[in-house]
Amino acid sequence: MWISLGARGKARYHAAMTNDRITQLEETIAHLTRQVEELNEVVARQDTDLSKITHRVKMLMEREAQRESAGTGGVILGDERPPHY
């Protein structure tokens, strides 16, 4: 069943639908903005963590290189006796 709204009714209906749509879009934009900010915080935290991990790996690599050049340290395999036996 169709109801004839007339020119004024159509204009009011269209304005109401437009306002509802604008409100919906504003809510969506607010939600997406919040998500972008949260994701930005996660990425910044991960960047900090990655920098720390990279620094630690570099230190470990340097330490291992020093051990190798000094002839100390090394990997003991499961079937190999340690040097102190």
N, CA, C and O atoms as CSV, one atom per row, in Angstrom:
chain,resi,resn,atom,element,x,y,z
A,1,MET,N,N,0.840,-1.173,0.000
A,1,MET,CA,C,0.000,0.000,0.000
A,1,MET,C,C,0.888,1.241,0.000
A,1,MET,O,O,1.746,1.391,0.870
A,2,TRP,N,N,0.693,2.093,-0.934
A,2,TRP,CA,C,1.449,3.320,-1.059
A,2,TRP,C,C,0.635,4.488,-0.539
A,2,TRP,O,O,-0.573,4.576,-0.758
A,3,ILE,N,N,1.333,5.392,0.161
A,3,ILE,CA,C,0.668,6.587,0.673
A,3,ILE,C,C,1.249,7.775,-0.061
A,3,ILE,O,O,2.466,7.932,-0.160
A,4,SER,N,N,0.364,8.603,-0.572
A,4,SER,CA,C,0.818,9.790,-1.269
A,4,SER,C,C,1.158,10.861,-0.239
A,4,SER,O,O,0.310,11.230,0.573
A,5,LEU,N,N,2.386,11.358,-0.264
A,5,LEU,CA,C,2.819,12.342,0.719
A,5,LEU,C,C,2.635,13.771,0.236
A,5,LEU,O,O,2.555,14.690,1.052
A,6,GLY,N,N,2.571,13.967,-1.017
A,6,GLY,CA,C,2.501,15.324,-1.545
A,6,GLY,C,C,3.887,15.934,-1.544
A,6,GLY,O,O,4.839,15.323,-1.059
A,7,ALA,N,N,4.003,17.102,-2.071
A,7,ALA,CA,C,5.302,17.755,-2.226
A,7,ALA,C,C,5.945,18.069,-0.879
A,7,ALA,O,O,7.138,17.831,-0.693
A,8,ARG,N,N,5.163,18.604,0.065
A,8,ARG,CA,C,5.708,18.944,1.387
A,8,ARG,C,C,6.094,17.687,2.149
A,8,ARG,O,O,7.134,17.646,2.807
A,9,GLY,N,N,5.269,16.678,2.059
A,9,GLY,CA,C,5.545,15.412,2.753
A,9,GLY,C,C,6.810,14.755,2.230
A,9,GLY,O,O,7.624,14.235,2.993
A,10,LYS,N,N,6.955,14.789,0.912
A,10,LYS,CA,C,8.164,14.207,0.317
A,10,LYS,C,C,9.406,14.978,0.765
A,10,LYS,O,O,10.435,14.375,1.072
A,11,ALA,N,N,9.316,16.277,0.803
A,11,ALA,CA,C,10.446,17.106,1.230
A,11,ALA,C,C,10.810,16.813,2.680
A,11,ALA,O,O,11.990,16.701,3.010
A,12,ARG,N,N,9.800,16.685,3.558
A,12,ARG,CA,C,10.060,16.374,4.969
A,12,ARG,C,C,10.657,14.974,5.104
A,12,ARG,O,O,11.592,14.759,5.875
A,13,TYR,N,N,10.109,14.031,4.348
A,13,TYR,CA,C,10.607,12.656,4.391
A,13,TYR,C,C,12.066,12.624,3.923
A,13,TYR,O,O,12.916,11.985,4.543
A,14,HIS,N,N,12.336,13.322,2.823
A,14,HIS,CA,C,13.692,13.363,2.282
A,14,HIS,C,C,14.652,14.030,3.278
A,14,HIS,O,O,15.772,13.554,3.464
A,15,ALA,N,N,14.229,15.115,3.911
A,15,ALA,CA,C,15.069,15.818,4.891
A,15,ALA,C,C,15.335,14.914,6.094
A,15,ALA,O,O,16.456,14.870,6.601
A,16,ALA,N,N,14.316,14.200,6.547
A,16,ALA,CA,C,14.492,13.294,7.685
A,16,ALA,C,C,15.458,12.167,7.328
A,16,ALA,O,O,16.323,11.805,8.126
A,17,MET,N,N,15.306,11.619,6.135
A,17,MET,CA,C,16.193,10.547,5.702
A,17,MET,C,C,17.622,11.066,5.541
A,17,MET,O,O,18.578,10.365,5.872
A,18,THR,N,N,17.764,12.271,5.043
A,18,THR,CA,C,19.081,12.859,4.871
A,18,THR,C,C,19.728,13.091,6.230
A,18,THR,O,O,20.909,12.791,6.405
A,19,ASN,N,N,18.979,13.620,7.196
A,19,ASN,CA,C,19.515,13.845,8.539
A,19,ASN,C,C,19.894,12.525,9.206
A,19,ASN,O,O,20.931,12.438,9.863
A,20,ASP,N,N,19.063,11.506,9.041
A,20,ASP,CA,C,19.380,10.183,9.600
A,20,ASP,C,C,20.650,9.637,8.970
A,20,ASP,O,O,21.495,9.066,9.660
A,21,ARG,N,N,20.782,9.807,7.685
A,21,ARG,CA,C,21.959,9.303,6.982
A,21,ARG,C,C,23.207,10.063,7.409
A,21,ARG,O,O,24.270,9.468,7.586
A,22,ILE,N,N,23.082,11.365,7.573
A,22,ILE,CA,C,24.219,12.174,8.033
A,22,ILE,C,C,24.634,11.739,9.433
A,22,ILE,O,O,25.823,11.596,9.715
A,23,THR,N,N,23.656,11.530,10.307
A,23,THR,CA,C,23.945,11.063,11.666
A,23,THR,C,C,24.656,9.721,11.625
A,23,THR,O,O,25.637,9.506,12.337
A,24,GLN,N,N,24.159,8.822,10.790
A,24,GLN,CA,C,24.783,7.505,10.660
A,24,GLN,C,C,26.221,7.631,10.164
A,24,GLN,O,O,27.117,6.961,10.677
A,25,LEU,N,N,26.442,8.482,9.175
A,25,LEU,CA,C,27.787,8.682,8.654
A,25,LEU,C,C,28.715,9.302,9.697
A,25,LEU,O,O,29.880,8.918,9.801
A,26,GLU,N,N,28.202,10.256,10.463
A,26,GLU,CA,C,29.003,10.870,11.524
A,26,GLU,C,C,29.402,9.838,12.574
A,26,GLU,O,O,30.540,9.842,13.044
A,27,GLU,N,N,28.469,8.948,12.946
A,27,GLU,CA,C,28.773,7.897,13.913
A,27,GLU,C,C,29.832,6.947,13.359
A,27,GLU,O,O,30.747,6.536,14.072
A,28,THR,N,N,29.696,6.606,12.088
A,28,THR,CA,C,30.670,5.715,11.455
A,28,THR,C,C,32.049,6.367,11.413
A,28,THR,O,O,33.053,5.713,11.699
A,29,ILE,N,N,32.104,7.635,11.063
A,29,ILE,CA,C,33.381,8.353,11.020
A,29,ILE,C,C,34.006,8.418,12.413
A,29,ILE,O,O,35.214,8.231,12.556
A,30,ALA,N,N,33.205,8.679,13.431
A,30,ALA,CA,C,33.720,8.741,14.805
A,30,ALA,C,C,34.293,7.385,15.218
A,30,ALA,O,O,35.361,7.311,15.826
A,31,HIS,N,N,33.577,6.326,14.884
A,31,HIS,CA,C,34.038,4.970,15.204
A,31,HIS,C,C,35.353,4.664,14.482
A,31,HIS,O,O,36.294,4.158,15.094
A,32,LEU,N,N,35.419,4.964,13.199
A,32,LEU,CA,C,36.625,4.694,12.416
A,32,LEU,C,C,37.802,5.544,12.894
A,32,LEU,O,O,38.939,5.072,12.918
A,33,THR,N,N,37.540,6.777,13.269
A,33,THR,CA,C,38.587,7.645,13.798
A,33,THR,C,C,39.160,7.057,15.081
A,33,THR,O,O,40.376,7.043,15.269
A,34,ARG,N,N,38.295,6.575,15.962
A,34,ARG,CA,C,38.753,5.951,17.203
A,34,ARG,C,C,39.583,4.703,16.900
A,34,ARG,O,O,40.618,4.480,17.529
A,35,GLN,N,N,39.141,3.896,15.949
A,35,GLN,CA,C,39.893,2.692,15.582
A,35,GLN,C,C,41.268,3.043,15.015
A,35,GLN,O,O,42.257,2.384,15.337
A,36,VAL,N,N,41.335,4.062,14.186
A,36,VAL,CA,C,42.620,4.487,13.608
A,36,VAL,C,C,43.561,4.943,14.726
A,36,VAL,O,O,44.745,4.609,14.707
A,37,GLU,N,N,43.051,5.697,15.691
A,37,GLU,CA,C,43.876,6.149,16.803
A,37,GLU,C,C,44.384,4.967,17.626
A,37,GLU,O,O,45.552,4.939,18.015
A,38,GLU,N,N,43.516,3.991,17.893
A,38,GLU,CA,C,43.927,2.805,18.649
A,38,GLU,C,C,44.979,2.005,17.875
A,38,GLU,O,O,45.966,1.553,18.455
A,39,LEU,N,N,44.772,1.834,16.583
A,39,LEU,CA,C,45.740,1.103,15.770
A,39,LEU,C,C,47.067,1.845,15.688
A,39,LEU,O,O,48.128,1.221,15.671
A,40,ASN,N,N,47.014,3.162,15.638
A,40,ASN,CA,C,48.231,3.958,15.629
A,40,ASN,C,C,49.027,3.742,16.912
A,40,ASN,O,O,50.254,3.645,16.875
A,41,GLU,N,N,48.334,3.667,18.046
A,41,GLU,CA,C,48.998,3.395,19.323
A,41,GLU,C,C,49.651,2.015,19.303
A,41,GLU,O,O,50.769,1.850,19.793
A,42,VAL,N,N,48.963,1.031,18.743
A,42,VAL,CA,C,49.512,-0.325,18.656
A,42,VAL,C,C,50.763,-0.332,17.782
A,42,VAL,O,O,51.771,-0.934,18.150
A,43,VAL,N,N,50.707,0.321,16.649
A,43,VAL,CA,C,51.852,0.357,15.741
A,43,VAL,C,C,53.027,1.079,16.406
A,43,VAL,O,O,54.169,0.638,16.277
A,44,ALA,N,N,52.769,2.169,17.107
A,44,ALA,CA,C,53.842,2.894,17.789
A,44,ALA,C,C,54.473,2.018,18.866
A,44,ALA,O,O,55.695,2.000,19.015
A,45,ARG,N,N,53.650,1.295,19.613
A,45,ARG,CA,C,54.168,0.396,20.649
A,45,ARG,C,C,54.984,-0.734,20.020
A,45,ARG,O,O,56.041,-1.096,20.538
A,46,GLN,N,N,54.510,-1.285,18.925
A,46,GLN,CA,C,55.239,-2.346,18.233
A,46,GLN,C,C,56.560,-1.829,17.675
A,46,GLN,O,O,57.554,-2.555,17.670
A,47,ASP,N,N,56.581,-0.591,17.208
A,47,ASP,CA,C,57.817,-0.004,16.710
A,47,ASP,C,C,58.843,0.101,17.831
A,47,ASP,O,O,60.019,-0.202,17.633
A,48,THR,N,N,58.396,0.531,19.008
A,48,THR,CA,C,59.281,0.616,20.165
A,48,THR,C,C,59.800,-0.762,20.546
A,48,THR,O,O,60.994,-0.936,20.787
A,49,ASP,N,N,58.897,-1.747,20.600
A,49,ASP,CA,C,59.296,-3.119,20.929
A,49,ASP,C,C,60.283,-3.663,19.910
A,49,ASP,O,O,61.268,-4.302,20.279
A,50,LEU,N,N,60.032,-3.418,18.648
A,50,LEU,CA,C,60.919,-3.901,17.595
A,50,LEU,C,C,62.299,-3.257,17.695
A,50,LEU,O,O,63.310,-3.924,17.473
A,51,SER,N,N,62.350,-1.990,18.022
A,51,SER,CA,C,63.638,-1.317,18.195
A,51,SER,C,C,64.418,-1.932,19.352
A,51,SER,O,O,65.624,-2.152,19.245
A,52,LYS,N,N,63.727,-2.211,20.461
A,52,LYS,CA,C,64.388,-2.840,21.607
A,52,LYS,C,C,64.904,-4.231,21.247
A,52,LYS,O,O,66.035,-4.586,21.579
A,53,ILE,N,N,64.082,-5.003,20.576
A,53,ILE,CA,C,64.472,-6.366,20.193
A,53,ILE,C,C,65.655,-6.324,19.224
A,53,ILE,O,O,66.589,-7.116,19.351
A,54,THR,N,N,65.619,-5.417,18.273
A,54,THR,CA,C,66.721,-5.282,17.311
A,54,THR,C,C,68.016,-4.943,18.034
A,54,THR,O,O,69.071,-5.497,17.726
A,55,HIS,N,N,67.932,-4.038,18.989
A,55,HIS,CA,C,69.114,-3.659,19.764
A,55,HIS,C,C,69.643,-4.852,20.555
A,55,HIS,O,O,70.852,-5.081,20.597
A,56,ARG,N,N,68.745,-5.615,21.181
A,56,ARG,CA,C,69.170,-6.781,21.966
A,56,ARG,C,C,69.801,-7.853,21.083
A,56,ARG,O,O,70.801,-8.460,21.466
A,57,VAL,N,N,69.228,-8.089,19.913
A,57,VAL,CA,C,69.802,-9.079,18.995
A,57,VAL,C,C,71.190,-8.629,18.553
A,57,VAL,O,O,72.104,-9.448,18.459
A,58,LYS,N,N,71.354,-7.348,18.283
A,58,LYS,CA,C,72.657,-6.817,17.883
A,58,LYS,C,C,73.682,-7.042,18.991
A,58,LYS,O,O,74.812,-7.457,18.732
A,59,MET,N,N,73.271,-6.760,20.239
A,59,MET,CA,C,74.175,-6.972,21.367
A,59,MET,C,C,74.549,-8.450,21.491
A,59,MET,O,O,75.715,-8.776,21.715
A,60,LEU,N,N,73.573,-9.341,21.346
A,60,LEU,CA,C,73.849,-10.777,21.433
A,60,LEU,C,C,74.774,-11.238,20.317
A,60,LEU,O,O,75.664,-12.059,20.542
A,61,MET,N,N,74.567,-10.717,19.121
A,61,MET,CA,C,75.433,-11.082,17.997
A,61,MET,C,C,76.869,-10.613,18.257
A,61,MET,O,O,77.821,-11.344,17.987
A,62,GLU,N,N,77.017,-9.409,18.774
A,62,GLU,CA,C,78.351,-8.895,19.091
A,62,GLU,C,C,79.002,-9.728,20.195
A,62,GLU,O,O,80.188,-10.047,20.113
A,63,ARG,N,N,78.242,-10.076,21.210
A,63,ARG,CA,C,78.766,-10.889,22.304
A,63,ARG,C,C,79.206,-12.256,21.791
A,63,ARG,O,O,80.265,-12.755,22.171
A,64,GLU,N,N,78.399,-12.855,20.934
A,64,GLU,CA,C,78.751,-14.162,20.380
A,64,GLU,C,C,79.984,-14.065,19.481
A,64,GLU,O,O,80.822,-14.966,19.480
A,65,ALA,N,N,80.096,-12.990,18.727
A,65,ALA,CA,C,81.274,-12.798,17.881
A,65,ALA,C,C,82.522,-12.676,18.747
A,65,ALA,O,O,83.575,-13.196,18.378
A,66,GLN,N,N,82.426,-11.997,19.895
A,66,GLN,CA,C,83.559,-11.877,20.814
A,66,GLN,C,C,83.934,-13.246,21.386
A,66,GLN,O,O,85.115,-13.572,21.502
A,67,ARG,N,N,82.933,-14.038,21.739
A,67,ARG,CA,C,83.194,-15.379,22.267
A,67,ARG,C,C,83.882,-16.255,21.212
A,67,ARG,O,O,84.821,-16.989,21.520
A,68,GLU,N,N,83.410,-16.171,19.982
A,68,GLU,CA,C,84.007,-16.972,18.914
A,68,GLU,C,C,85.449,-16.562,18.666
A,68,GLU,O,O,86.316,-17.414,18.470
A,69,SER,N,N,85.708,-15.261,18.675
A,69,SER,CA,C,87.080,-14.798,18.429
A,69,SER,C,C,88.003,-15.140,19.591
A,69,SER,O,O,89.202,-15.327,19.387
A,70,ALA,N,N,87.468,-15.224,20.805
A,70,ALA,CA,C,88.269,-15.572,21.976
A,70,ALA,C,C,88.418,-17.085,22.116
A,70,ALA,O,O,89.234,-17.552,22.911
A,71,GLY,N,N,87.655,-17.844,21.368
A,71,GLY,CA,C,87.729,-19.292,21.442
A,71,GLY,C,C,86.951,-19.871,22.606
A,71,GLY,O,O,87.068,-21.062,22.891
A,72,THR,N,N,86.170,-19.063,23.276
A,72,THR,CA,C,85.335,-19.564,24.376
A,72,THR,C,C,83.916,-19.710,23.900
A,72,THR,O,O,83.541,-19.195,22.847
A,73,GLY,N,N,83.144,-20.402,24.668
A,73,GLY,CA,C,81.746,-20.595,24.315
A,73,GLY,C,C,81.639,-21.586,23.190
A,73,GLY,O,O,82.640,-22.178,22.786
A,74,GLY,N,N,80.528,-21.764,22.712
A,74,GLY,CA,C,80.298,-22.713,21.632
A,74,GLY,C,C,79.040,-23.495,21.922
A,74,GLY,O,O,78.444,-23.387,22.994
A,75,VAL,N,N,78.665,-24.254,20.979
A,75,VAL,CA,C,77.433,-25.016,21.105
A,75,VAL,C,C,77.790,-26.448,21.449
A,75,VAL,O,O,78.616,-27.066,20.777
A,76,ILE,N,N,77.174,-26.975,22.491
A,76,ILE,CA,C,77.369,-28.369,22.860
A,76,ILE,C,C,76.195,-29.148,22.296
A,76,ILE,O,O,75.035,-28.884,22.615
A,77,LEU,N,N,76.518,-30.095,21.466
A,77,LEU,CA,C,75.474,-30.914,20.865
A,77,LEU,C,C,75.072,-32.004,21.851
A,77,LEU,O,O,75.817,-32.299,22.786
A,78,GLY,N,N,73.918,-32.596,21.653
A,78,GLY,CA,C,73.386,-33.589,22.573
A,78,GLY,C,C,74.279,-34.799,22.759
A,78,GLY,O,O,74.326,-35.349,23.859
A,79,ASP,N,N,74.979,-35.231,21.746
A,79,ASP,CA,C,75.824,-36.434,21.849
A,79,ASP,C,C,77.293,-36.083,22.066
A,79,ASP,O,O,78.154,-36.958,21.972
A,80,GLU,N,N,77.586,-34.838,22.349
A,80,GLU,CA,C,78.962,-34.400,22.534
A,80,GLU,C,C,79.206,-34.080,24.003
A,80,GLU,O,O,78.394,-33.409,24.640
A,81,ARG,N,N,80.331,-34.562,24.544
A,81,ARG,CA,C,80.660,-34.268,25.937
A,81,ARG,C,C,81.193,-32.849,26.054
A,81,ARG,O,O,81.947,-32.391,25.196
A,82,PRO,N,N,80.802,-32.155,27.115
A,82,PRO,CA,C,81.368,-30.819,27.349
A,82,PRO,C,C,82.872,-30.920,27.591
A,82,PRO,O,O,83.347,-31.980,27.999
A,83,PRO,N,N,83.628,-29.861,27.356
A,83,PRO,CA,C,85.083,-29.918,27.475
A,83,PRO,C,C,85.590,-30.206,28.882
A,83,PRO,O,O,86.734,-30.640,29.017
A,84,HIS,N,N,84.820,-29.996,29.919
A,84,HIS,CA,C,85.305,-30.202,31.284
A,84,HIS,C,C,85.203,-31.662,31.737
A,84,HIS,O,O,85.574,-31.945,32.876
A,85,TYR,N,N,84.724,-32.605,30.920
A,85,TYR,CA,C,84.657,-34.010,31.300
A,85,TYR,C,C,85.934,-34.715,30.985
A,85,TYR,O,O,86.056,-35.914,31.239
